[in-house]
């Protein structure tokens, strides 16, 4: 079966408590359960991980191929704006990559946000709350 790794970046472990006016009360556990359910439906084995540490995310990206993963769905959180190292790891991973964000980066702040990691992805889905992950997994499964 095709294996996909889902990586959640910094502060996403706080979903359900963090800024409910933006993110509602959905938790990361809820999102992971929905991703695994959808994975079974579209024929991919979904493995979810979260870290607040850039180095841990990079380690998981660098070992994903040798761990048998075929694709990567990532919400880099704030690291998407700042981490060229994460971008380089995604480029080197030799995996199909889709980036997701819960909110629309261009709508949230007065100055548009720019995701440097998005340049390493086949596509980016944002602005649909938790459904961004589900849409991203559907897109990724079609790439594989």
FIROPA-901637 format. One record per atom (N, C-alpha, C): x, y, z. Coordinates in steps of 0.2 Angstrom, whole numbers, padded with zeros to 4 digits, always signed. Example, Ala and Ser with C-alpha at 12.3 -4.5 7.8 and 13.67 -1.06 7.14 Angstrom:
<sites>
+0066-0028+0039+0062-0022+0039+0066-0016+0039+0064-0011+0035+0068-0005+0036+0064+0000+0039
</sites>
This chain:
<sites>
+0004-0006+0000+0000+0000+0000+0004+0006+0000+0002+0011-0003+0006+0018-0004+0006+0021+0003+0012+0023+0005+0012+0026+0012+0013+0034+0011+0010+0038+0015+0010+0045+0015+0012+0047+0023+0017+0052+0023+0018+0055+0030+0015+0062+0030+0012+0063+0035+0009+0070+0036+0013+0073+0042+0016+0079+0041+0020+0083+0046+0016+0089+0047+0015+0090+0054+0012+0096+0057+0018+0100+0060+0018+0106+0058+0024+0110+0061+0022+0113+0068+0026+0118+0070+0025+0121+0077+0018+0124+0078+0016+0123+0084+0010+0126+0087+0004+0122+0085+0004+0118+0080-0002+0114+0078-0004+0109+0083+0000+0108+0088-0003+0103+0093-0007+0107+0098-0008+0114+0097-0012+0118+0101-0019+0119+0098-0020+0116+0092-0027+0117+0089-0032+0114+0094-0038+0118+0094-0043+0117+0098-0043+0121+0104-0037+0124+0106-0036+0129+0111-0034+0136+0108-0030+0135+0103-0027+0141+0100-0031+0145+0095-0032+0151+0096-0036+0156+0092-0042+0152+0089-0047+0151+0093-0053+0147+0091-0057+0151+0086-0056+0158+0086-0060+0162+0081-0057+0161+0074-0051+0158+0073-0048+0156+0067-0049+0149+0065-0048+0145+0071-0047+0138+0069-0052+0133+0072-0057+0136+0075-0063+0133+0078-0061+0129+0084-0064+0123+0085-0062+0119+0091-0059+0112+0089-0058+0112+0083-0055+0105+0080-0048+0104+0082-0047+0098+0085-0040+0097+0087-0036+0093+0082-0029+0093+0083-0025+0089+0079-0027+0082+0079-0029+0079+0084-0031+0072+0085-0037+0071+0080-0042+0076+0080-0047+0076+0075-0045+0075+0068-0040+0080+0067-0038+0080+0060-0034+0074+0058-0030+0071+0062-0027+0065+0061-0031+0059+0059-0037+0059+0064-0042+0053+0063-0045+0054+0056-0047+0060+0054-0050+0061+0048-0045+0060+0042-0039+0061+0043-0034+0060+0037-0033+0052+0037-0033+0048+0042-0032+0041+0042-0039+0038+0039-0045+0041+0040-0051+0038+0037-0051+0039+0030-0049+0045+0028-0049+0047+0021-0044+0043+0017-0038+0042+0021-0033+0038+0018-0035+0031+0016-0039+0028+0020-0042+0021+0019-0046+0021+0013-0050+0027+0012-0055+0028+0007-0051+0029+0000-0046+0032+0000-0042+0033-0006-0036+0029-0007-0035+0024-0003-0030+0019-0004-0023+0021-0002-0022+0025+0003-0016+0027+0006-0015+0026+0013-0010+0023+0015-0008+0022+0023-0005+0029+0025-0009+0032+0030-0007+0039+0032-0004+0038+0039+0002+0041+0040+0006+0042+0046+0007+0049+0048+0004+0051+0054+0004+0058+0056+0009+0059+0061+0013+0065+0061+0018+0067+0066+0018+0074+0067+0019+0077+0073+0019+0084+0074+0025+0085+0078+0029+0091+0077+0034+0093+0081+0034+0101+0081+0037+0104+0086+0038+0111+0087+0045+0112+0085+0049+0107+0083+0056+0108+0082+0058+0107+0075+0061+0112+0072+0063+0112+0065+0067+0106+0063+0072+0105+0067+0077+0099+0066+0073+0093+0066+0068+0092+0070+0064+0085+0070+0061+0084+0064+0057+0090+0061+0054+0089+0055+0059+0088+0049+0064+0091+0049+0069+0089+0044+0072+0082+0044+0073+0080+0050+0075+0073+0051+0070+0068+0048+0063+0069+0050+0058+0065+0047+0057+0066+0039+0058+0072+0037+0058+0073+0029+0064+0069+0026+0070+0069+0029+0076+0066+0026+0076+0058+0026+0072+0056+0031+0072+0048+0032+0065+0045+0029+0061+0050+0026+0054+0048+0024+0055+0042+0018+0059+0044+0013+0060+0039+0008+0062+0032+0010+0067+0032+0014+0070+0026+0017+0065+0022+0021+0061+0026+0024+0056+0023+0029+0050+0021+0025+0050+0021+0018+0045+0018+0014+0039+0023+0012+0040+0029+0013+0035+0034+0011+0035+0036+0004+0030+0037+0001+0029+0039-0006+0027+0046-0007+0024+0049-0002+0022+0056-0002+0022+0059+0004+0022+0066+0004+0022+0070+0010+0017+0076+0010+0013+0076+0015+0008+0082+0016+0011+0086+0022+0012+0092+0021+0015+0096+0026+0011+0103+0028+0010+0104+0034+0008+0111+0036+0014+0113+0040+0019+0117+0037+0025+0119+0041+0023+0125+0046+0017+0127+0047+0016+0132+0051+0020+0138+0050+0022+0142+0055+0026+0148+0054+0033+0147+0051+0035+0140+0051+0042+0139+0048+0042+0140+0040+0036+0139+0037+0035+0140+0030+0037+0147+0028+0037+0152+0033+0039+0159+0031+0047+0160+0032+0050+0156+0036+0056+0158+0038+0062+0152+0037+0060+0146+0035+0065+0141+0035+0067+0139+0028+0073+0141+0026+0075+0139+0020+0078+0132+0021+0080+0130+0027+0083+0123+0028+0077+0118+0027+0071+0120+0029+0065+0115+0028+0064+0115+0021+0064+0120+0017+0063+0120+0010+0068+0116+0007+0074+0116+0008+0080+0112+0005+0079+0105+0007+0076+0103+0013+0075+0096+0015+0069+0094+0010+0064+0097+0009+0059+0095+0005+0061+0094-0002+0065+0099-0005+0068+0098-0011+0071+0091-0012+0076+0090-0007+0080+0084-0007+0076+0077-0006+0070+0078-0003+0067+0072-0001+0065+0067-0007+0064+0069-0013+0062+0065-0018+0056+0062-0017+0051+0066-0015+0044+0063-0013+0039+0068-0017+0033+0066-0018+0028+0071-0020+0026+0074-0013+0026+0081-0014+0024+0085-0008+0018+0090-0010+0014+0090-0005+0008+0095-0005+0009+0099+0002+0008+0105+0001+0008+0110+0007+0001+0112+0009-0001+0112+0015-0007+0114+0017-0007+0120+0023-0012+0124+0023-0013+0129+0028-0020+0129+0030-0021+0130+0036-0028+0130+0039-0032+0137+0036-0028+0142+0037-0031+0149+0035-0027+0151+0028-0030+0156+0025-0028+0159+0019-0022+0164+0021-0016+0162+0019-0011+0166+0021-0011+0173+0019-0015+0174+0013-0015+0181+0010-0021+0185+0013-0025+0182+0017-0031+0185+0020-0030+0187+0028-0025+0183+0031-0025+0184+0038-0022+0190+0040-0016+0193+0037-0013+0199+0039-0013+0204+0034-0011+0210+0036-0011+0216+0031-0006+0215+0026+0000+0212+0028+0005+0211+0023+0004+0203+0021+0004+0202+0014+0004+0195+0012+0010+0191+0015+0008+0185+0017+0013+0180+0019+0016+0177+0013+0022+0175+0013+0025+0171+0008+0028+0165+0011+0026+0159+0008+0029+0153+0010+0035+0151+0006+0040+0151+0009+0046+0148+0005+0046+0141+0004+0043+0137+0009+0043+0130+0008+0038+0128+0002+0033+0132+0001+0029+0130-0005+0032+0129-0011+0038+0132-0012+0041+0131-0019+0044+0124-0020+0044+0120-0014+0046+0113-0015+0040+0109-0016+0034+0111-0016+0028+0107-0016+0025+0107-0023+0021+0102-0025+0018+0102-0031+0012+0106-0031+0009+0107-0025+0003+0112-0024+0002+0114-0017-0001+0119-0016-0003+0122-0010-0010+0123-0009-0013+0121-0003-0020+0122-0002-0021+0125+0004-0025+0131+0005-0025+0135+0011-0032+0138+0011-0034+0140+0017-0040+0144+0018-0046+0140+0020-0046+0133+0020-0052+0129+0021-0052+0126+0028-0048+0129+0032-0048+0126+0039-0046+0119+0039-0048+0114+0043-0046+0107+0043-0047+0104+0036-0052+0106+0032-0053+0103+0026-0047+0104+0021-0043+0109+0023-0037+0110+0019-0033+0103+0019-0032+0100+0025-0029+0094+0025-0032+0088+0021-0038+0088+0021-0042+0083+0017-0041+0084+0010-0042+0090+0008-0041+0092+0001-0034+0090-0002-0029+0092+0003-0022+0091+0001-0021+0083+0001-0024+0079+0005-0022+0072+0004-0026+0069-0002-0031+0072-0004-0034+0069-0010-0030+0071-0016-0027+0077-0016-0023+0079-0021-0016+0075-0021-0014+0074-0016-0007+0070-0015-0009+0063-0017-0014+0060-0016-0016+0053-0018-0016+0052-0025-0018+0058-0029-0019+0058-0036-0012+0058-0039-0007+0061-0036+0000+0062-0038+0003+0056-0038+0001+0051-0033+0005+0045-0032+0004+0040-0037
</sites>
